[in-house]
Amino acid sequence: MYAITGITGKVGGALARELLAAGQPVRAVVRDATRAEAWAKRGCEIATAFMEDPSSLAAAFEGATGVFILPPSEFDPQPGFPEARTVIEAVSTALLKARPDKVVCLSTIGAQADEVNLLTQRTLMEQALREMPMPVTFLRPGWFMENAAWDVASASDDGVIASYLQPLDKPVPMVATADVGRVAADLLQQTWRGARVVELEGPRRVSPNDLAAAFAGVLRRQVRAQVVERQTWEALFRTQGMKHPLPRMRMLDGFNEGWIDFESSSEEILLGRIELETVLGELVSRRI
């Protein structure tokens, strides 16, 4: 039995579909059982739990061959990341109590970075779960291609995508969430010892200019990338409702300055199968 958190999201859903297709039993760990009705119809066992509650998590993980941890993302964290620390404590306590055979945790590119930024939430999770007595794999994917959903409207309507990633010709590791789920399913079914890191990106790296060109191909119109100047970020993020924009700003700095990157050699990084154009085509079709 594989217990999957985050199953109602893109990565968790892709992971669960892969396991079910392989004939593996799946336990969907959800906050609200009504949101998991589709998974129950697919044959999943349903467990209700909250990522901040160690008791409910331990019950959901009980008897599992493997557990997939998808930490909730806090995009506007308070100083010191108290939201992430609460989840980390609950997950750690639950794993120690339930003692599943193995764990795969969704982490991120750049989790090894020393600079404090939005992704530090995953750094803290890795540090805690490395102390677990069972084998743990940290899956570190690149930038999600699906983040381009924020650009569909402006690309379609105005032929422009605003880019916080810069310079515009700098390629960044990106990957489709379906590839992340597929690889996570494969990792869960493997056998290993101790803690390990697996890094994953798509078939090719993508610059903002490449993203604009891919949009142009999908939309059949001219699309260009436009730099959002660094000095405007804080004010922009605050107008969007953020109270603590610095972690997000420092994450973007990390990609732009190069200190958020993979730490493995290029030949050790796994490559996904799904091309950017495929993902953009799906995003655009949902808007139509």
C-alpha positions as CSV (number, residue, x, y, z in Angstrom):
1,M,0.0,0.0,0.0
2,Y,1.3,3.4,-1.0
3,A,0.1,6.4,0.9
4,I,0.0,9.5,-1.2
5,T,-0.3,13.1,0.1
6,G,-1.2,15.8,-2.3
7,I,-3.2,13.4,-4.5
8,T,-5.7,16.1,-5.6
9,G,-2.9,18.2,-7.1
10,K,-1.0,17.7,-10.4
11,V,2.1,15.9,-9.1
12,G,0.3,13.7,-6.6
13,G,-2.4,12.9,-9.1
14,A,0.1,11.9,-11.8
15,L,1.9,9.7,-9.3
16,A,-1.3,8.0,-8.2
17,R,-2.3,7.3,-11.8
18,E,1.1,5.7,-12.5
19,L,0.9,3.4,-9.4
20,L,-2.7,2.4,-10.2
21,A,-1.7,1.6,-13.8
22,A,1.0,-0.6,-12.4
23,G,-1.5,-2.5,-10.3
24,Q,-0.3,-1.1,-7.0
25,P,-2.7,-0.3,-4.1
26,V,-3.0,3.4,-3.3
27,R,-4.2,5.2,-0.2
28,A,-5.2,8.8,-0.9
29,V,-4.4,11.0,2.0
30,V,-6.7,14.1,1.8
31,R,-7.9,16.8,4.0
32,D,-11.5,16.5,2.7
33,A,-12.8,13.1,1.7
34,T,-15.4,14.6,-0.6
35,R,-12.6,15.9,-2.8
36,A,-11.3,12.3,-3.2
37,E,-14.5,10.7,-4.5
38,A,-12.9,10.3,-8.0
39,W,-10.0,8.5,-6.5
40,A,-12.3,6.2,-4.4
41,K,-14.0,5.3,-7.7
42,R,-10.6,4.3,-9.1
43,G,-10.1,1.9,-6.2
44,C,-8.1,4.0,-3.8
45,E,-8.4,3.7,-0.1
46,I,-9.2,7.1,1.4
47,A,-7.6,8.5,4.6
48,T,-8.4,11.9,6.0
49,A,-5.5,13.7,7.5
50,F,-4.1,17.2,8.0
51,M,-0.4,18.0,7.2
52,E,-0.2,19.9,10.5
53,D,-1.6,17.1,12.6
54,P,0.8,14.3,13.5
55,S,-1.9,11.9,14.8
56,S,-4.0,11.9,11.7
57,L,-0.9,11.6,9.5
58,A,0.4,8.7,11.5
59,A,-2.9,6.9,11.1
60,A,-2.9,7.6,7.3
61,F,0.7,6.3,7.0
62,E,0.1,3.2,9.2
63,G,1.0,-0.1,7.4
64,A,2.2,1.7,4.2
65,T,4.9,0.1,2.1
66,G,5.8,3.6,0.9
67,V,4.7,7.2,1.7
68,F,4.9,10.2,-0.7
69,I,5.2,13.5,1.1
70,L,4.1,16.5,-0.8
71,P,4.6,19.5,1.5
72,P,2.1,22.3,1.1
73,S,3.6,25.3,-0.5
74,E,3.4,28.6,1.4
75,F,4.1,31.4,-1.1
76,D,4.0,34.2,1.4
77,P,5.6,32.7,4.5
78,Q,6.1,34.6,7.7
79,P,9.7,35.2,8.8
80,G,11.4,32.0,10.0
81,F,9.0,29.8,8.0
82,P,6.7,28.9,11.0
83,E,4.1,27.4,8.6
84,A,6.6,25.0,7.1
85,R,8.2,24.1,10.5
86,T,4.7,23.1,11.8
87,V,4.3,20.7,8.9
88,I,7.8,19.4,9.2
89,E,7.3,18.6,12.8
90,A,4.0,16.8,12.2
91,V,5.4,14.8,9.2
92,S,8.5,13.8,11.2
93,T,6.5,12.7,14.2
94,A,4.0,10.8,12.1
95,L,6.7,8.9,10.1
96,L,8.5,7.9,13.4
97,K,5.2,6.6,14.7
98,A,4.0,4.8,11.6
99,R,7.4,3.5,10.4
100,P,6.6,3.0,6.7
101,D,9.1,1.0,4.7
102,K,10.3,4.0,2.7
103,V,9.5,7.6,1.9
104,V,9.7,9.8,-1.2
105,C,9.5,13.5,-0.5
106,L,9.0,16.2,-3.1
107,S,11.7,18.7,-2.7
108,T,13.0,21.2,-5.2
109,I,16.0,22.3,-7.3
110,G,18.2,24.4,-5.1
111,A,17.3,22.8,-1.8
112,Q,21.0,22.7,-1.0
113,A,21.3,26.5,-1.3
114,D,22.7,28.3,1.8
115,E,20.9,31.6,1.0
116,V,17.5,32.0,2.6
117,N,14.7,32.1,0.0
118,L,11.2,30.8,-0.7
119,L,12.7,27.3,-1.3
120,T,14.3,27.2,2.1
121,Q,11.0,25.5,3.2
122,R,12.2,22.4,1.3
123,T,15.7,22.7,2.7
124,L,14.2,22.5,6.2
125,M,12.1,19.5,5.3
126,E,15.2,17.7,3.9
127,Q,17.2,18.4,7.0
128,A,14.5,16.9,9.2
129,L,13.7,13.8,7.1
130,R,17.4,12.9,6.7
131,E,17.2,11.9,10.3
132,M,14.4,9.3,9.7
133,P,15.2,5.6,10.4
134,M,13.7,4.5,7.1
135,P,15.1,5.0,3.5
136,V,14.2,8.5,2.2
137,T,14.5,9.9,-1.3
138,F,14.3,13.6,-2.0
139,L,13.0,14.3,-5.5
140,R,14.3,17.7,-6.6
141,P,12.5,18.8,-9.8
142,G,13.3,21.9,-11.8
143,W,10.9,24.9,-12.3
144,F,7.5,23.5,-13.2
145,M,6.5,24.2,-16.8
146,E,2.9,24.6,-15.5
147,N,3.9,27.9,-13.9
148,A,3.4,29.3,-17.4
149,A,-0.3,29.1,-16.7
150,W,0.1,32.7,-15.3
151,D,1.3,33.8,-18.7
152,V,-1.4,32.3,-20.9
153,A,-3.7,35.4,-20.8
154,S,-1.1,38.0,-21.6
155,A,0.5,35.8,-24.2
156,S,-2.9,35.2,-25.9
157,D,-4.2,38.7,-25.6
158,D,-1.2,41.0,-25.8
159,G,1.6,38.8,-27.2
160,V,3.8,39.5,-24.2
161,I,4.9,37.4,-21.2
162,A,6.3,39.2,-18.2
163,S,9.5,37.6,-17.0
164,Y,11.0,37.7,-13.5
165,L,13.6,35.1,-14.8
166,Q,16.4,37.0,-16.5
167,P,18.4,37.6,-18.6
168,L,15.9,36.6,-21.2
169,D,18.3,34.2,-23.0
170,K,19.3,32.3,-19.9
171,P,18.1,28.7,-19.9
172,V,16.5,27.3,-16.7
173,P,15.8,23.7,-15.8
174,M,12.1,23.2,-16.3
175,V,9.9,20.0,-16.1
176,A,6.3,19.0,-16.5
177,T,4.4,17.9,-13.4
178,A,3.4,14.7,-15.2
179,D,7.1,13.7,-15.5
180,V,7.5,14.5,-11.8
181,G,4.7,12.2,-10.8
182,R,5.9,9.4,-13.1
183,V,9.4,9.5,-11.7
184,A,8.1,9.7,-8.1
185,A,6.0,6.5,-8.8
186,D,9.1,4.8,-10.1
187,L,11.2,5.9,-7.1
188,L,8.5,4.7,-4.6
189,Q,8.7,1.2,-6.1
190,Q,12.5,1.0,-5.8
191,T,14.6,-0.3,-3.0
192,W,17.5,1.7,-1.5
193,R,19.2,2.5,1.8
194,G,19.6,5.7,3.7
195,A,18.8,9.2,2.3
196,R,19.4,10.0,-1.4
197,V,18.7,12.9,-3.7
198,V,17.3,12.5,-7.2
199,E,17.2,15.6,-9.5
200,L,14.9,15.9,-12.5
201,E,14.4,18.3,-15.4
202,G,12.7,18.2,-18.7
203,P,14.1,17.2,-22.1
204,R,15.8,20.6,-22.6
205,R,16.4,23.8,-20.6
206,V,14.1,26.8,-21.3
207,S,14.9,30.5,-21.4
208,P,12.2,33.1,-21.2
209,N,12.8,33.7,-24.9
210,D,12.3,30.0,-25.5
211,L,9.1,30.1,-23.5
212,A,7.8,33.0,-25.6
213,A,8.7,31.2,-28.8
214,A,6.9,28.1,-27.6
215,F,3.8,30.2,-26.8
216,A,4.1,31.7,-30.3
217,G,4.0,28.3,-31.8
218,V,1.0,27.2,-29.8
219,L,-1.0,30.4,-30.2
220,R,0.1,31.0,-33.8
221,R,0.9,34.7,-33.1
222,Q,3.9,36.7,-32.2
223,V,4.9,36.5,-28.5
224,R,7.8,38.1,-26.8
225,A,9.3,38.0,-23.3
226,Q,9.6,41.3,-21.4
227,V,11.8,41.8,-18.3
228,V,10.2,42.8,-15.1
229,E,12.8,45.1,-13.6
230,R,14.2,43.9,-10.2
231,Q,13.5,47.3,-8.5
232,T,9.8,47.0,-9.1
233,W,9.3,43.5,-7.7
234,E,8.6,44.3,-4.1
235,A,5.9,46.9,-4.9
236,L,4.4,44.6,-7.5
237,F,4.2,41.6,-5.1
238,R,2.7,43.7,-2.3
239,T,0.0,45.0,-4.7
240,Q,-0.7,41.3,-5.3
241,G,-1.4,40.9,-1.6
242,M,1.9,39.5,-0.4
243,K,3.0,40.6,3.1
244,H,6.5,39.1,3.1
245,P,7.8,39.3,-0.5
246,L,11.5,39.0,0.2
247,P,11.7,35.1,0.2
248,R,10.1,35.0,-3.3
249,M,12.3,37.8,-4.5
250,R,15.4,35.9,-3.2
251,M,14.2,32.7,-4.9
252,L,14.1,34.5,-8.2
253,D,17.5,36.1,-7.5
254,G,18.8,32.6,-7.0
255,F,17.7,31.4,-10.4
256,N,19.0,34.5,-12.0
257,E,22.3,34.6,-10.2
258,G,22.9,30.9,-10.5
259,W,22.9,29.8,-6.9
260,I,19.7,27.9,-7.2
261,D,20.6,25.1,-9.5
262,F,21.1,21.3,-9.4
263,E,24.1,20.0,-7.5
264,S,24.5,16.7,-9.4
265,S,26.6,16.5,-12.5
266,S,24.7,16.7,-15.8
267,E,24.9,13.0,-16.5
268,E,23.3,12.2,-13.1
269,I,20.3,14.4,-13.6
270,L,17.2,12.5,-14.8
271,L,15.5,13.9,-17.9
272,G,11.7,14.0,-18.4
273,R,9.9,13.1,-21.6
274,I,7.3,15.8,-21.9
275,E,8.1,18.8,-24.1
276,L,7.2,22.4,-23.2
277,E,5.0,22.8,-26.2
278,T,2.8,19.9,-25.0
279,V,2.3,21.5,-21.6
280,L,1.6,25.0,-23.1
281,G,-0.9,23.4,-25.5
282,E,-2.8,22.0,-22.6
283,L,-2.7,25.2,-20.7
284,V,-4.0,27.2,-23.6
285,S,-6.8,24.7,-24.4
286,R,-8.1,25.1,-20.9
287,R,-8.6,28.8,-21.4
288,I,-10.5,28.5,-24.6
